[in-house]
Amino acid sequence: MQLHISPSLRHVTVLPGKGVREFIKVKVGSRRVSYRMLFYSLLFFTFLLRFIFVLSTIDSIDGDHSKCFSIGCLGKRLGPRILGRRIGSNVPEVIYQILDEPVSKDEVQGKTDVPQTLQEFMSEMKQSRLDAKTFALRLREMIVLLEQRTRTAKIQEYLYRHVASSSIPKQLHCLALKLANEHSNNAAARLQLPSAELVPALVDNSYFHFVLASDNVLAASVVATSLVKNALRPEKFVLHMITDRKTYSPMQAWFSLHPLDPAIIEVKALHQFDWLSKGKIPVLEAMEKDQRVRSQFRGGSSAIVANNTEKPQVIAAKLQALSPKYNSLMNHIRIHLPELFPSLNKVVFLDDDIVIQTDLSPLWDIDMDGKVNGAVETCKGEDSFVMSKRFKSYLNFSHPLIAQNFYPNECAWAYGMNIFDLEAWRKTNISLTYYHWLEENFKSDLSLWQLGTLPPGLIAFYGHVHVIDPFWHMLGLGYQDNTTLADAETAGVVHFNGRAKPWLDIAFPQLRPLWAKYIDFSDKFIKGCHIRAS
């Protein structure tokens, strides 16, 4: 394409191509039009025509019309929309109409000819040569049937997981019985823990003090073993083991026969604490009320599963609320740490479903800045499923009492591995606040929250939490299997919170080795109860 302009700027000639004699001649008749403006306008349109021609040619050569990379292609697609025309669809409108109709839950009930799989559906379509309306009806029937079956299967899965996680496995029951028998027959299983010369260390604040409350001997042994084996100065570690009356003998027998020297282990039952034997104990009263209210409010697992209107996730949450651990004294006792250990200034509290993979003594070097509870936040992190918990995840903000006092997007934090400054705690009313809100929840028929000790803990420790590095506490290994073994091995402490505890058959197999590596499967008690690595 060529452009010729006369010296007087009165004639402009545009030639379409070299060697072509045809041309377009424009005569400018009036000087009222700016020659300079006309020149630049023609120059611009000449360039634009050539540019569109080249791009359209490329778009035609490219065979993939599903992608838009050029102006020509974009023009074809955007043009009809700009002009208000609807782009045609190959899908008949009747299919959209039928699929958009409300679906009755009884639509496929009693029907035996609904296709069960995609292969059956396609085979029927090819053989019958059905019209679009019949095609859409059959497709909807198949989808409704599969949705109903998926919901039923999901609820059954949640029910079975609830049963599995709430029951005591035969192997753990066997271990407790064998150790109780050993305690009664073997003097070595009844040794004082710790020995008399080490008793002063129990109240010595120059040691690193850890507290573990558990009625699970096997789980407690893994926590204790992983704690000591990864310690750089195990001789400075003191582990205070708290258990209940029924588990005291098996727990003492285990740690008497499996010492973790040079660390110091104390095994103590709750009834041996002087504080718990004096007057009314709020935690015991709260447990009694909680059990009474839940038995009236929930209606049992069969009633929960029988609900046909609620989503499977809601049913799963209600089943989880029935877990015995939420009414366990071991779960509530942490709110009384200042009274249980009046001589100690700082402790690290450990749940029995964690595994320690590093030395925890640096936790004592963290400046708590006057706060009571050092914890990992659970609202930020790479794992958006686990690390997305805020107050609204645990508290019912549709209740005015919660909505008036708290912010739904306040970041939550985790129980499981917490640093507690007991000196700072004793200067607060945290424990009173905890029981005040427990009472409010009972009055509202558990409508403020439904699960466990974390919701009232979030309230009681509000404003008293010091955020620590996520390295110290990786969560979620008991309710989602997206975490890889390699990722979990990079954390200082991993937490199997959730139903899939590592000592259960429903544990995630790729994560269980993190826990099983701290068990001696050649031990006579472990072998005798058929406890295996997988």
N, C-alpha and C positions, 0 to 999 in steps of 0.2 A: 504494500500500500504506500502511495506517494502523495505528497502535499506540495502544491505550487502556489505561491502568492505573488501577485504582480507588484512591481516596485511602488506603484501608487496606492497599493493596498485596497484597490477597488475591485479586483477579481481574485477569487480563491478557487483553485482547481484541485480536486481529489481524484487520483487515479487508483482503481481497485488493486492493481498488481502490476509488476514489471512486465512490459511487453504487451500489455492490453491497451488497445487504442481508445476504448470507450472511457469516457471520463464524465465527471460531474462538475459543472461550472456554475459558480455562484457569483452573481453580480450584485455588488453593494450599491444600492441606488441613492442612499441619503447619507449625508455626513452626520446626521443626528445620532446615528448609532456609532459608538466608539469602535474604531478599527482595532484598537488594542484588545478590547473586550471580545470582539468577534474572533480575533486571531486565537486568543487563549481558549475560548469555548470550543472552536473547531479542533484545536490541538488536543484538548481533553477528550472530546468524543471520539476522535480518531484512535487515540490510545485505548479507550475503553472498549471500542468495537473489536480491536485486535485481541485484547486480553480475554474478552468473553469467548471469542471464536476459538482461541487456543484451549481454554479450560473446558469448553463444551466438547471439543474433539477428544480430549483426554478422558472425559467422563464416558463418552461413547465407547472408547477402546477398552476401558476397564469393565470387565464382565460382571463384577460384584455390585449389584444394584441395591444391596441391603445396607451399604455404607455410604455416607455422604462426605466427600472430601473436597468437592469443588463447588464453585458458585452455580454452575449449571445444574448440578444435582440438587443443591439446596433450593434453587429456584423452582424446580419441579415439585419439590415437596412443600415449600412454604407458600407458593403461589396460590393454590386453591384455598388455603386457610386464610390468607390475607384477603382474598376476594369473598370470603364467607361461605365457600363451598365445602362440603364434608368429603373427606377422602373415602373412597369406596372400600368396603371390606369384603373379603371372601367368605366370611362367616355369616350365614343367614340370620336375619334379625330374630326369628322365632326361637333360635337356640338361646340368645341372650334373655328373651322374655321368660322362657321356662326356667332357666337357671336362676333368674332373679326373683322368682316367686318364693314366698315363705315356705319353709320345709316343715312338715308335720313330723313329730317324733314317731308317729305310728304309720308313717307312709309305707315302710317296707315290712311292717310286722305281719307275719303270717304268709308272706310271699316266699315261694320256694324256687322260683325261676330267675331270681336276680343274679346276674353274673358275679362270681366270687373273686375273679381276678381280672387283670387287664387283658390277658390272653383270651379268656373266655368272652369278654366283651367284644374284642376285635373280631374273633371268629364269628360271633353272632351277627355283627354288623356286615361282614363280608358275605355271609351266606344269605341273609334276609334282604339286603339292599333296601334298608328302611329309609323313609323320608326324614327330613331334618327335625321335625317335631318329635317323632318317635325316638330318633337318635338321642335327642336332648333328654327326653323322659327316662330312657333306659340308663343314660349316663348319670342322671341325678339319683336314680334309685341305687345304683352301685356305689356312688360316693356317700350317700346317707348310710347305707349298710356298713361300709368300711369305717365311717366316722364313729358309728355306734360301737362297733367291735373294738376300735382303737381306744375309745373311752373306757370300755369295760376292762380291757387288758391293762390299761394304765392304772385303774383303780385297784385291780387285783395285785398288780406289782407293788403298789404302795402298801396294801394290806399285808402282803407277805413280808415286805421289808420291815413293817411295824412289828409283826409277830417275831421275826428273826432278831431284831434289835432289842426287843423288850424281854426276851426270854434269856435265861442263863444257859449258855451252851453246856452240853453234857461234860465236855472236857474240863471246863472251868469248875463245874460243880464237883467233879471227881478230884481235881487238884485241891480244892478247899477241904474236902473230906479226908483225903490222905494226909494233908498237913495237920489237920486237927487231931487226927489219930496219932501222928508222930509227936505232937505237942504233949499229949497225955502219956505217952509211953517212953519218950526219949528225953532225958534230962538235958542233953545238948540242944534240944529244940526249945528249951525254956530259959535260955540264958538271958540275963538282964541286958536290955538294950537301951543305952550304951552301957559299957562296963563302968564300975564305980569311979575309977580314976578319970573317966572322960565326961562325967556328969556336969562339971563346971562349965564345959564348953557349950552346953545347951543354952546358957544365958550370957555368953561372952560375945559382945558385939564386934570383937575383932575378927570373928569368923564370918563366913558367908552362909546365911541361914536360908534354907528352902523349906517350903511347906507343901505337902502333898496329902490331900484328903481322898481316900479311896476305899471301896470294899471289894476291889478286884485285885487279887494277889498277883496274877500274871501281869496285868497292866502296870501295877505299881512297881514290879520288879524291872520291867523294861525302862520305865522312867528313871528309876534309881540307877540302873546299870549304865544307861546312856549318859546320865548326868556325871557320874564318877569317871567313866572311861574317857570322856572328852575334857575333863578338868585338867588344867595345867598344875594346879596345887590342890589335889584332892584332900590332902591332910587338913586343909582349912575349910572344907565343906561339911556342913551339918544339915542333914535331911530329917525333918520332923514329919514322921508318918502318922497321920490321923486316920483312924478307922472306927467302925462300929463294934458293938459288943460281940456279935456273932462271928465277925471276921478277925477279931483280935488274935485268937490262938493260931489260926493258919498264917496270919501275917507275921507274927512273932517267930513262929517255927521256920518260915521261909528265910527271913533275914538273919536268924541265928545260925542256920545251916548254910547260908550263902552270904557270908560277910563281904562287905565292899571296902575293906581296909585299903588305905588309911582314912577314908572318909568316916564320918560319925553318923550312925543311923539311930534314930529314936522311934520306937513304935509305941503308940499310945492310943487307947480307946477313948471315945468321947466321955464315957462315964467316969473316967479317971481324972478328968479336969475338974478342979474344985469349983470353978466358976459356974459350970453347968449343973452342979448339984445344989446350988443355992437359989431359992426362990423361983419365981416364974421366969421361964426362958422364952423370949420372943420368938426365936426360930422354931421352937417346938410347937408353940401355939399357932404360928403361921402355917406350919405344915399340916396340923390337924384341920384348920379352917380350909386350907387349899384342897385337901383331899375330900372334905365334905362337899364343898361347892362344886368341884369338878365332877364328882359322882352324880350330882343332880343336873348339872349343866350340860354335860356331854352326851350321856345316854349310851356310852359304850361304842366300841368299834363297829358293831353290826349296824347300829342306827346311823352312824356316819356314812358307812359304805352304801347303805340303802338309799341315800338321797340321790334322786335322779336329776336334779336341777343344777347342783353346784359343779363347778369345774374340778377336774382331777387335782389341780394344784391346791385348791381350797380344802378338798378332802384330805390330801396328804398333810397339810398343816394341822388339821384337826386330829388326825391320827397321831401325829408327832406329839401333840399336846398330852396324849394319854401315856406317853413314855414314863416309866417309873422314875427315871432320873430327875424329872422335874418336881417330884415330891420326895426327893432323897435328901436326907440330912447332910450328906457329903457335899451336895450342891449348894446348900444355903450357908454352910458353916463359915465360908470366907468372910461374911459380913461381920464376924465376931473375932477377927484376928487380933485386934488390939487387946481384947479381954483374955483371949487364949494364951497370948504371949506378952504378958505385961512388962517383961524385962528387956524385950528386944526393940531396937530402933527401926530396923528395916528388914523386910523379908521378900523373897520372890515366891509367889504362889504358882503352883504347877497343877494343871489338870492331868488325869491319869490316861488320857488318850493322846498324849504328845510324845515326841521323840526328840531328844536333844542331840545336836550334831556338832556343837562347838563348846568352847569354854565360856561359862556364864558369869565368871567373876567380874568381867568389865561392866556388868550391869550396875555394880556398886559405884562405879566412877561417874555415872550419869548424874548431872546436876538436875534435880527435880524442880528447881526453882520454886520451892515451897508447896508444890502440888503433892497430892496423896497417892495417886495411881499412875504409874508409868505403863502405858499401853500402846499398842499399834492401832492406828486408825484403819477403818474398814470401808472408807468411801472413795479412796483413790488407789490406783494400781493398774498394772497391765492386764490382770484378769478381771474383766468388767463384770463377770458373773459373781465372783466371790467378793471382790473389793468394790461393791456398789451399795453398801449398807448405810443408810441414814436413819435418823429417828423414826421417820415414817415407815421404815421397814419393820419396826418392832412395836410401835405404839399406834393406837387407834385414834387418828386425828379427826375422825368424824364425831368423836365424843367431845363435848364442850370442855370438860375438865382438862383434857390433854391439849386441845387446841388453844386454850386460854393461857397455858403455862409454858409451852415449848414450841420450838420451831421445827417443822417437818424435815427441812433440809440440813439440820444440824448433823455433823458427821458422827457416826457411831464408832465404837472401838471394841476390841475383842477381849473376852475372858479367855484364860488358858495359860498364859504366861504373862504375869503382871508383877511389876515392882510396887510394893506398898511401903510407903514411908509411914510407919506406925506412930512416930512422934507427931508428925503433922496431922495424922488422922485423929489422934486423941484430942486435938484442939477444935475439931469440927463436930457437927451433928449429923454426920453421914448415916450412921446406923439408925438414928431416929427417923430420918427422912425416908430411909429404905422401908421401914415398917409402917410408916404413915401411908405410903403409897400402896403397899401390899393391902392394907386395910381398905383403902379406897377401891382397890380392884375387887376385893371380896364383896364390898357393898354394891358394886355395879354388876355383879354376876360375871366377873372376869371379862368385862367388855372394854377395859382400858388396854389390856394386852392378854395374850393367850399362853405364851410360852415362857417357862423357866425363870431364871434369876437375872438374865441380862437386861430385860426391860426395866425392872426396878433399879438395877445397878446403874444403867444409863442415867436414870433420874437422880439417884442418890449421889453419884460422883460428878454430877453436872457442875462444871467449873473447877473441878479438882483433878483433872486429868492432864498429865504431861505426855505429849506424843513422842514415842520412840521410833527408831528406824525400823521399817518393815522387815529387815534382815532377821530381826529377833523373833519373828512370829509369822510363819506362813500358814494360812488357813485353808479350809475347804477340802482336805484330802479324804473326808468321809462322806461327802455328798456330791462331788463331781469328779469325773475322771479325765478332765482336760489337762490337768497338771501332769507333766512328764516326770519320769524318775530323775532325769538330768536337772530339770528346774528345781525339783524338791531338794536335791542334794546341795544346792547352793545356799539354802536357808540355815540359819542358826538353830531354829526350832521349827519342827513341822507338827501341825495339829490335825488329827483325824476327827475334827468336829463334823457331826452328821451321823447318819445311821450306819454307814458302812465302816464300822470299827475294824481295826486290823486283826482282832482276835475272832472275828466272825467269818463265816463262809461267804457272806455277801461283800466282803472287802474287795476293793479293786486290786486285781492280781499284780498289776505293774507297780503299785505303790507299797504293797505289803512287805517286800524285802527291807524297806527302810526300818520297819518295826521288828521284823523277825530276826534281823542280824544280831540283836541283843538278847537272844534266847539261846541257851545251851540245850539243844535238842537231844543230847546224849545224857542229860541229867535223869536220874532214876524216877523222879516224880513226874517230869515232863513225858518221858517215855511211857511210864505206867498209865498215864491218862490219855495216851495216843494223841498228844498235841504235836502237830506237824508243821513244817515250814510253809506248806501250801495246801 
